[in-house]
Amino acid sequence: MALESGSRLGAYDIIGPLGAGGMGEVYRARDSKLGREVAIKVLPEEFTQHSQKLARFEREARLLAALNHPGIATLHGLEEAEGKPFLVMELVEGETLAERTARGPLSVNEALTISQQIAEALEAAHEKGVIHRDLKPANIKVDAEGRVKVLDFGLAKAFADEVPESELSASPTLSRDATRAGVILGTAAYMSPEQAKGKAVDKRTDIFSFGIVLYEMLTGKNAFPGGDVSDVLARILAVEPDWKAVPPELDPRVQSLLRRCLTKDRKKRLRDIGDVRNEIEEILAEPTGVFAQKPLAVSASNRARLKVAWGLSMLVAALVTGIGVWSLMRPSRPEPRPLKRFTIALPPNVVLPTALGRLLALSSDGTKLAFVGQTGVELQLFLRSMDDRSTRAIPGTEGARRPAFSADGVSIGFDVQGQPFKVSLAGGPRVALAEAGTYPTWAPDGTIFFWDGGLWRIPAGGGEPQAVMNSSDSAPVDRAGRPQVLPNGKAVLFEGYGESLERISIEVVSLETGEQRSLLAGGTTPQYISTGHILFARGQSLFAVPFDAERLEVTGPAVPVVEDLRVETGGAAQFAVASDGSLVYATGSGTALKLVRVDRQGNARTITETTRPVFRDPRLSPDGQRLAVSIVDALVTDVWLLELGRGTLTRLTFGDTNTNPIWSPDGERVIFASNRVEGIYNIFSQPADGSGTAEQLTTGATRVPTSVSSDGKIVVFRQFSETTGQDIGVVRLEGEREPELLLQTPFVEHSGMLSPDDNWLAYVSNESGREEIYVTAFPGPGGKLQISTEGGTGPMWSRDGKELFYWSSDNLMAVTIDASPELIPASPVVLFEASHRPGNFDPNYDVAPDGDGFILIQPEQDEAARIELEVVLNWDQELKRLVPTN
């Protein structure tokens, strides 16, 4: 039965129908919980009668929900209400490609631009092992700005019946009842030959369907027309498309690409959609290359006249050559390139994090931009192609900071928790460059440099790191960072800090002599540009100063060239330049954060007038009178204690990085993570009154405490591993204090939180493809129970253990827990929606002892200014005008 406008299905208010197909009826709806419009697809009635099929569909839906790409419509979840199972999906505006091609063929450039975006979406899915199986114009939407979204990704498999391959009905798109002839015919026309035969399929079936879609965009006709399903399938199996319908002036490379996509023998078909995308990108990169050059036909009667014309042309050519030689002898001026400005919007739900060092990097040729983005609690690098609208997450860069492109632009370097890595942009696992270090950067010859208590380099062919300069070699500079190898490969530019951390300078060290020079005082984030300038930040401005890269000398005064530059606490300025003269930068100073107490209805009040660029990890003392919190200040992070009654802040730790505080059950000690020993995060304990010295509880691998048992004898921690990511373990404070891992899987587990009675452990895992909250028996063994239903992070128990809280997007959720004798959770309910500052991994909020309030970290003002980056092409021309060089 169709749903009426104004009716309600679960938490969704039906606005109106969007359409119907072989996989269900689709409606526009409003999510009453999250306040957003979505598309819901009500599954066919047969699913309510086949529990096994529904269970299999749920398994497929979990995999599909893990797809995260701007060209793929997001699957939010699978729900059920009133006995109706339904999918909740991203609402995508715009017309379908079927509606567009119904008006006639597209221009070649438009068809290739759209097909490039389709190929990018398919490539992202294929990398996750997901095949679309039902790619057709009706499943592709194009908005008014030409952005493409591919719909119903992988749902064909989820709907398919499990039958022998020899049966035609095994084809997923024909597994619905034959009464929907129009739907079946429309689907069959885009099937691959192997689908038509009912055989098993792989990613090459999507390539065949992609070829049909591209053919239709170019011709306005279907490649395999027919009056009924059998006719269409017969043509797919045995008949070639009408190649004469393809525009005859089309570039031969496009024609060849089409034929290789539409090869009926899949062994001879193009094997990877990434190869298709690469070819299209190359063709689009040559604006005149999408049409072939036609040869000039010459008749016999014209040959005599052509001979005369040939003689005249030779005379003219000689004159032109003479003029050309003369003109070459004269000094010439290149035509000035026009200055172009535009903004880049970050993908939805992605923000630039605060106080995490350098966030932006441009490839040397200016064609690729990488930036650190934060989604929920996770950091990851994103890649933006500057010549199109595509932005994608870079696999293998989870937790990354301080990106830098390789000299050839095919790899990107970064550091994660004090260890340098690189990853190929073409795909593959990330590779550790060294056991410890930050700011990896490339020299023009491929040598990799990084900072780890000094400057180190790794030969281009690999091998052990070699010391270039130690901090002790360069007094009064005690610490340094943000190195850049000059284009001539003879020296390294870097930022240095004095003992007080107040003296910040721009330094250079010669790789030939080892000599180090101070170039400028009071500047941060230096970067050399091929115009002969060093760019650097001072205050909230970007400055440029003329610089002789051969003599390693500043040759003129510094001049401000960009105002309102975003500069983080610690001095990291958010800008990047390329050798082609492109500039990308973020504006603003970043939003100050405040600490607030929020009741269960979402009403907030500020608990201290003090604001900081970064508050992190707030934890209330057992009596609720004090708050331990991490504060990032200048170049260090320390634990501070806030007296809630008086509003006074007192610093507890000093030096290096100290973070993630938790209280001992008696409130006498604060347990925290610090990298003060060997630069590796481990667990320490210190009296809360500031007396005495910190006691180190663990050594070795990177460990961060997350909770402590009720008797104070067991500390739960998360541990970083290069092979498994984040794992959860415990250290018992009595005896030998040997750490023990409880949860170590190929997935990421973190935020381990013990229940007040120590019987249960709540934690976060991404094993389903997205982060969800689970609970397992402590210390185990035992199974696990999923608590969240639509994603979740930051689990926190109430002090009586009767509720478990977590975040789902910007909603604070509450789950009532009955834990006697077995754990039985109720359904999650939304307490309130609130802007809050998520943590990197661990819960970045706390629950009041009475369970009637929460401590949150919120921005002091709207963060809308954070979501756009300013881009200036050909900026080097403007720079030369503003700051002339000798």
N, C-alpha and C positions, 0 to 999 in steps of 0.2 A: 504494500500500500504506500502510495506517495505521501510525503510529509507536506503539511500545509504551512504556508508562510505564517509566522507568528506562533507556531507550535514550538515545543521544546523537546529536545532529545538529550537526556542526561544534563550536563552542565552547558549545553549549547542551545542558543535561541536560533531557530530556523528563520533566515531572512528570505530565501527564495531558491528555486531550482537553478542549477547551472548546466545540467545536461544529464544524459544517461548513456550507458554503454554496456558492453558485454560483461563488465566487471562491477556493475552496480549503478545506483543513482547518486548524483552528486548535487550537493546543496551548498549555498553560501550560508554561513552561520556565524554567530558571535559567541566567543568563549566567555562565559560569564565570570570565570575565575580570573583569567588573565587579561580580560578587556580587549581582546584582539579579534579581528575577523579571520576565519579559517574556512577551508573547504572540507566538508565531511562527505565521505563516500559510504553509503549504506550498502553493505554487502548483500548478495542475493540470498533469498530465504533458505536455499539449500544448505547454507553454512550452519544454520541453527539446528539442522537435522543430522549433521555429520561431524561429530566431535573430533574424530581423528583428522579430518581435513582442516578443521578450524585450528587444531593444535599445530599442524604443519604450517598453516598460514601464519600463525603467531611467530613461529621460528623464523620464517622468511622475513616477516615484518621487522623483527629485531635487527636483522642484518641490513635491511634497507634503511632503517632509521639511523644507521651509523654513517650513511653517505653525507658528506659535508662539502658541498661545492656550490658556488653562486649560480651555476647553470643547471642545477638539479633541484626541482621542487622538493622541499623538506617533508618527510613523513614524520609527524609529531608523535603518533601513537595509534594503537588499536584498542578501542574501548567497546563496551556493550551497555545498552540501556533498553529497557522494555523488551528484552529478548532479542534486540537487533544488534548484531556486531557491526561496527563501523570504523572506518579509518579517519583519523584527523590529520589533515594535510595543510601545508602552506597554501594560502590563497594567492593565486597568481593572476594578475590583471593582464589585459591585452587580448589580441585576437590569436587564434590558432593559425599555424602555418597552412592548414587546410583551407581556412577562410581566406587567407591571403592569396594562395595559388588559384583559388576559384576565380579570381579576377584576372588571371592571366599570368604569364611567366614573369619572373623577377629579372632585374638587370643582373648582369654577370657579377659585378662587384657586390651587389646586395646578396645574391645567392651564395657567393663564396664566403662573405662575412658571416652570414647566418650559419652556414655549414661548418665553418671553423669553430664557432661556439658550440655547436652540437657535438663536434668531434672532441672538444675539450671536456664536455660533460661525460661522454662515453668513456673517454680515457680515464677520468677520475674514478668512474664506477668499475671499469675493468681492472684497475689497480687493486680494488677491494674485492675482486672476484665476483662482482655482480654484473650480470648480462641483462639487457633491457628486455629482449625477446618480442617486443611489440612496438618497435620504433616506427612511427608514421606521422604524417603532418598533423593529425588530430591530437597527437600527444606532445606537440611542440608549440609553445606559446612565444610570441614576439611582442614586446611592449612598444610603446610609441617611440622610444629612443633606440630601438633595434636590439635590445637585450633579450637573450634567449633563455627560456627555462624548459627543460625536458621533464614531462610529467610521467606518472605511473611507472617509475623505474622499477623493473624487476617484478612487478605485480603479476605479470603473465605467468611466471613460474609458480608464484604463490597460489594462483587460481587453478593451475593445471592439475588434472587427474593423474594419479600414479598408475599408468597402464603400460603394457609392453610397447617397446619402440616400434614394433611392426605395425601397430594400429595408427591410422591417420589421426584418430581422436587424441593421440598423445601430443599432437601439436597444441600448445597451450592456448593459442588464440582461437582454436576451433572446438575447445572443450565445453563451450556453453551450448545451450539448446539451439537447435536449428531454426526455431521460430524467429530469431533475431537476424534474419537474412541480411539486412542492410549492414548491421554491425559486422557480421562475419565476412561479408564480401569486402567491406572497407578494410578489414584487418588482413584478409588473405592476400590482398594486392601488394602487401609490403613484406611478405614472408620470404625467407630464404628457401632454396631448393631442399635443403636438409630438413627444414621445418615442414615443408609441404609433403615430404616423404615420411614424416613422423619419426625421424631419427634424432638421436641426441644432438644437442647444439652446444657451441662454444661461442667465444666472443666474435668469431668471424661471421656469425649469423647477423649480428648488429651491423657489421661492415656492409653486408649485402643490402640490408634495409636502408642503411645510410645512403648507399648509391642510388637506390630508388627515389629517396627523398630529394637528393641533389638533382637527379634527372628531372624530376617533376618541377623543381624550382626553375630550372633552366628552360624547360619546354612548355610548361603549363599543362602537360599531359602525364598520365600515368604510364609507367614503363611497361606494365603488363595488364592492359585493359581486357575485360571480358564481361559477358552477360550474366554469368553465374559463377559460383565458387569453383566448380570443376573446370570450367573454361579458364579461369584465372590461374588455377594451380597448374593446369597443363601448359600454359604459356610460360609460367615461371620455370617449369622443368625442362622445356624443350625449345622455346622460342626466344630469340634475341630481341632486345628493345629496338624500336625504330630509330636507328642512329641518325637517319636523315633529318629527324626533327630537332636535333641538337644544332644550335646556331653554327653555321659553317665557318664563321670568322673566329670561333672560340679558340683560345690558346690550345695547341696540341697537348700540352701537359694536362690540362683539365679533361680533355677527351680521353687521354690515356688513363688518368686517375679513375674516371667513371667506369671504363671497361674493366680495370683491375678490381674495382669494388664489386662489379656485377658479374664476375666470372662464376659460372655455375658450379664448377669443381672447386670446393673450398680449399683443396690442397694447393691450387694455383692462385687463389684469391689473396689479396693483401691480408697479412696476418695480424697486423697491429694498427689500431685506430690512431695511435700516436704518429705512425708514419704518414697517415692521411693528413693529420693536422699539420705536420711539418711541411708537406708539399703545398698545402693551401697557404700557409703562412709565407712561404717563399714566393708563391705566385702573387699574393696580395702585396708583397713588399716591392713589386715592380708594377707601378700603376698602369704602365702601357703594356704590360705583359699579358693581360687577360684576353687580348684579342691577337690572333695570328696576323703576320704580315703577308698579304696576298701578292704573288709575283705578277709583274706587268706582262700582259700578252701583246706580242708584236706580230702584225700581219706582214706578208711579203711586199705589199704595195708601199709600205711605210719604210722599208729598209733603206732606200736611196736617201730619203729625207733624213733618216737617222744618221747616215754617214756624214752629211753636212753638219747636222746638229752636233755630232761627235767632235768634228774639227773645231767648231766654235766653242764647244764646252772645254776642249783642251786649252784654247787660248785664254778663256775666262779663268780656268783653273790656274794657269801660270800667273796671271795677274793677281788672283786671290792669294796664291802662295807667296808672291813677292810682298804683297801688303801684309800677309800674316807674319813673314819673317821680320819685316820692319816693325810691326806692332809688338812682336816678342822682345825686340831690343829695347823697347820703351818700358819704363817702370809701370806696372799695372796695379790696380787696386781691386781686391775682390769685392764683389757686391755684398753690402752688409746684410746679414741675415736678420729677419724681423724678430723682435722680442715677442714671445707668446706666453701668456699666463693662463692657467686654469687650476682648478682644485680637484683633488681626488677624495672621494668619500670612502671611508672604511666600510668593509662589509657589515651587514646588520649584526648586532650583538658583539662587535669587536671594538675595543677601545685601545688607545695607546696607554700602557701602564705608566705609573709614576715612579720616579727615583730608581730606575733600574738601568742606568747608564745609557749608552748610545742605542737608539732604537731604529735608525734609518741607515740604509746603505744603497748606493747606486752602482751599477756595473760601470766599467770604464767607458763603454760606448754609450752610456745613458739610456739603453733600451730596457733595462730591468731595474725595478725598485724592490728592495726587500725591507720589511719592517717587522718589529716585534709587536704582536697583537695579543690582547688578553681576552679570552672568552670564558666567562665564569671565573674559575680559579686557575685556569691553565694558561701558560704562556706558550706561544708558538710563532715561528717565522711565517710570514705570508709573502708571496711573490706577486708583483704586479707588472704586467707587460705594458710598457709606456705607449706602445703603438696600438693598443686596443683596450677594451674595458675589462679584461679578464683579471681576476685576483684569485689566487688559490693558496691554501695552506701547503707548506713544504713538509712532506713526510720526514720523520726522523729528527725534527727540530723542536720537539716538546721540551719546554723549560729553557729555551734558548734566550740568550742576551747578546748584545754587542755584535751584530752581524757585519760581515765584510766579504765582498766578492773576491774570487780568485782573479788573477790577472787576465785570464782568457774568458771569464764570465760563465764557466760551466759548473763551478762549484761555489759553495758559500761556507764561510767559517763562522763560528760562534763559540760561546762558552756556556756551560751548564754547571752551576754550583761549583765554580772554580776549576773547571777542567775544559780545555779547548778541544773542539771537534770540527770536522768538516763533513759535508754531505754533497753528493752530486745532484744537480738540479734535474738530471734525467731520471733520477730514482735510485734506490739502493739504500743500504743501511748507513747510518752515520759512523764515521771513523774517528777514534780518539787520536789526537795529535801528540798528546803528552799526558802524563799522570796528573799534572796540575798546571794551571796557567789561565790567563785571560787575554782578551783582545787579540785573537789571531788575525793576522793580516798578511797579504801576499806582496812580494817584490815582483817587478816586471818579468824576471827570469824564472818565476815559479817558486822561489824560496819562500818559506813560511816563517814569519816572525811572531812571537807572542811574549807577553810579560808574565814573569813569575819570580818576584823578588829581584828582578833584573831582566834584561832583554836577552831572549834566546832565539835561535833560528834552527829550522829544519831544512836540510837540502831538498831541492826540488824533486830528486829521485827517492826521497825518504831516508830514514835513518834516525840515529839518536840526536836529540837536541844539543846544540852547541852554544855555550855562553858567549854573548857579544859584549854585555856590559852589566856589571853588578851595581846595586844601589850604593854599595860602599865605595865604588869607584867614582861616584859623582856627587860628593858633598858640595853644597848643602842640600841636594835633592835626596830625600830619603825614600820617597815612594813615587811611582810613575805609572803612566798608563796611556791608552789611546795612541799607540804607535802608528806611523804611516811611513812607508818606504818611498823616498822621492823617485820620480820617474826615471832619473838617470841611474838609479840603483846604488848610488854612492853614499847615501846617508839616510838616517831615520829621524823623523820628526816625532816628538812625543811631548806629553804633558808631565810636569814634575811638581812635587809638593814638598815644602819644607817641613821641619820638625813640628811646628805648631799647627800644621794643616791650614794655615792662613796664607802662607806664601805659595801661590800657585804661579807657575811660570811655563813658558813654552821653550823647549830645549831641542837641540839637534845633536846627534852623535855621528861622526864620520865612520863609515864601515871600512875605510881604507887605513885610517890612522888611529882610530879609537878616540880621537879628540872630541870632547863634548863642549858645547857652547850654550849659554843662556841667551835667547833671542829677545824675549819680551817678558815683562812681569805683569801679573794680573790678568792673564788670558787663559781660557780653557778650550778644549776640543779643537786643537789645531788641525788644519787640513790644507795641503798644498794643492793649487790648481794650475794647470798648464799655462795660464796667462802670465805666470811669474808672480803670483801672490800667495801669501798664507792667509787663510780665513781663520778666524777664531771668535770666541764669544767673550763678551765683557758686559756684565749686567744682563740686560734683556736685549742686547743688540749684537748683530753680527758685524765684525770689523774685517777689513782687508788691509794688508800691509805689503808693499813691494818687497820681493825677496829674490836674491841671486842664488839659485840652486847649485851653481858651480862653486862659488866662493863661500857659500853658507852664511850669507850676510843679509840683514835687513837693510834696504836701500832707500827708505822713505818713511814718512809718518803713517800711522794707522788711521783709517777713515771708516766711520760707520756706514754700512751699505744696506742693511736690513734692520728694521725696527720690530719690536714686539716679538722677538724670537723666543721660543719656549726653551728655557734653560732649567734643568732639574737641580734639586738639592745635590750638592757634590760637584756641580759645574758642567755636567753633560749637556751640550747644546744639541738640539734636535734638528740637524740639517745634514745634507749630503750633496756633494758635487761630483760631476763626471768630467772626463777629459774633453767631451764634446761641448762643454759649457752649460750643461743642464744643472739646475739647482732645485732641490726639494727641501722644504722646511715646514716645521710645525710652529704655530703661533701661540702666544699666551704664555703664562708663567706656570701653568699647572694649577689645579684646584687645591686649596688648603682643605685639610680634613679636620673633623671635629668628633668628639665622643658624645654620644647621646644615650639616654635611657628611653626605651620604648615599651609601653604597656601592651597587653594582649590585644588591644583594639587598634594598635598602630599609632597611638598618640605619643609624640616624641618630645623630650625636653633635654636641653644641653646640660651636661653634668660638670663641665668646666669651660671657662671662656678661652682657655688655651687652645690654639690650633697649631697644626704642624703639616708640612707637606706630606709626611707619611706617618700615620699611626698604624700599628699592626699587632695582631695576636692579643687582644684584650682578655684578661682573665681575672675574675673576681676572687678575692680571698674567701676562705670558708665562711667567715663571719659577715662577708659582704661589705666590709668597711674600707677595704683598699682594692685598688685595681693595678695589676701588673700589666704593662703594655710595652711593646717595642716601638722605639722612635728612631727614624732615620734622620740624622742631623749631620750636615756637611758630608764628610767621607766615611762616617762610621754609623753603626747601628748599635744601640744599647737598650737595656731593659730599665725602665723607669717605674716608680711606684707613685700612684696618685691616691692621696688621702681624700676620700669622697666627702667627708664632713667639712674639711677645711679648704679643699680644692688645691692643695699644694702638690707639686710634682718634685720627686726626689730621684736622682740618678742612682741606680744600684750597681751597674757594671761599667767598666771603663776599658776602652781600647778594642781594636779589631771589630769583629761583628758578633754581637750577642743578641739572640732573638728567641722567639717561641717560648715564653715563660709559662710555667704551670706551678701551682702551689702544692706544697706538702699538705697532707690532711690536717695537720695541727696548725697550719699557717705560720710556722716558724721559719721555713726555708722556701726559696724559689729555685726551681729546677729549670734549666734553660739550655739552649744550644749555643756553642761558641766555636769559632775557628782560630782561637788564640794559640793553639798548639799545632804546628806543622801545617797550618792553613786548611785543616780538614775539620768539618763540623763534627763535634762530639758533645756529649751530655755532661753538664756541670751542675753543681748544687752550691748555693750560697745562702748564708743567713739573711733573712728578710730585713733585719735591722741594719744591714750594711757592715756589721762587724766581721772580723776574720777574713779569710781568703776563700776563693772558690775551690771546691773539691771536684776533680775530674772523675766522672763515673764510668766512662767508656773510652776506648781508644780504637784507632784503626779506621774502619769504613765510615762514610758520612752518615750520621745519625742525628735525628731531631726528635725531642720528646713530645708526646701528644697527650698522655694522661698518666695518672698514677693510681695505684690500688688504694683501697680505703685504709689499709694499715701502713701505707707509705713504703712498703717493702718491694714493690714491683713497679717499674716504669715502662710504659708502652712507648715505642718509638717507631718512626718510619725511617727506612734505610734506603739510600740510593745505590742501585746496582747498574753497571753498564749493560748487563745482559737482560735484566728483568725490569728495569725502571725502579719504581717505588715499591718497597715491600714493608711488611709490618712485623715487628719483633718485640721482645721484652728483655729487660735486664733485671735480674734479682739483686737487690742491694746488699743482701747478706751472702757470705761465702766468697767465691772467686769472681763474682760479677761477670760471668761469661754470657755475652749476648746470645739470644736464641731467636731464630726467625720462626714466626707462627704462620704467616701467609707469604709465600713466595711462588708466584705463578708467572706465566708469560704476559699477564695483564698488569695494569697499574693499580696497586692498592695503597691507600693512605688514610689519614685521619682516624686512626684507631682510638676509640673512646670506650673506656671501661664503664659498665653500669655501676651505680653506687654499691650494689651488693657483690660486685666482682664476678658475677656469674655469666655476664654476657659482654661481647665486644661488638660495638657498632663500627662500621668502617665504610669507605667508598671504594668501589671497583668499577672499571670500565669494561668488564668481561662481556657485557651484552652489546658493546659497540658505543655506549654512552655511559656516563657516570651515574650510578645508582647507589642507594644506601642499602647495605646488608647488615644482618646481625647473625653472629655465630656464638656457640657456647665457648666460654673461657674457662680454663686454657685449652679446651678441646680434648680429644677430637670430637667432631660433630659436623652436621650439615650446616647449611646457611639458609637464611630466610630473607627474601627481598622485601624491603619496607617501602621504598619509594615506588611510584608508578609512572612518573613522567620525567625522570631524571632527578638527581639529587646530589647535593654536596653539603659539607659542613655538619655532620651529625653531632648533636649535643644532648645529653640526658638531663632531665630535671633532677634536682637533688634527691627526690624521693624515688626515682627510678620508674615512675608511673607514666612518664611521657618521654617521647623521643622527638627532638626538633631537627629540622634540616631546611636547607634552601632549595627551592625549585625555581630557577630563574630569579626574579625579584620577589617571590612569594615565600614567606616563612611558613613552613608546614609543621603541623603537630600530629603525632600519632599516639593514641592512648595504648599503653602496654599492660597486658596482664601476664605476669611472669611466674605464676604459681599453678601447677609445678612446671608447665611448659610455657614457652613464650608465645603469646597470642596477640598479635597486633591488630588494632582496629584500622579502618580506612583512613588515609591521610586527609586532613582538613586544612584549609588555608586560614591562618590566623590574621595575616595582614600582608599587604604589598608595601615594600619600602625600598627606596634607593639605599644601597649599602655598598661598602667597599669589600669585594671578595678577596680571599687570601690566595696565595700561590698554590698551596695544597691543603693546609690545615684550617679548621674553622676560624673565621675571623670575626667572631662575636662571642658572647657568653650569656648564660642564663642566670638570673638572680636567684639567690638561695631560696626565696619564697616561691619561685616558679611563676611570679606574676609580672615579670619584666625581663628585658633583655638589654645588654650593652651592645651597641652597634657603632660602626665607624661610617660616617656619612660625609660626602663632599659639602663644603660650606656653601657652594653655589652650583648652578647648573653646569653640567659637563658637556653641553652641546658643542662647545668650541673645540673639543678634543677630536671630533670625528672627521675632520678634513685636513688634508695636507696641501700646501701651496706648491705649485710647480711653475718654474720659469724656464722656458726653453731659450737657447741662444743668449743666456744671461751673461756669458763671458764678454759680449760686446758692450753691455751696460757696465760691467765691472771695469773694463779698460777705460771707459769714459769717466767713471767716478774716481778711479784711482790709477792715474797714468803711471807707467813704469819707465825706467831709463832705457 
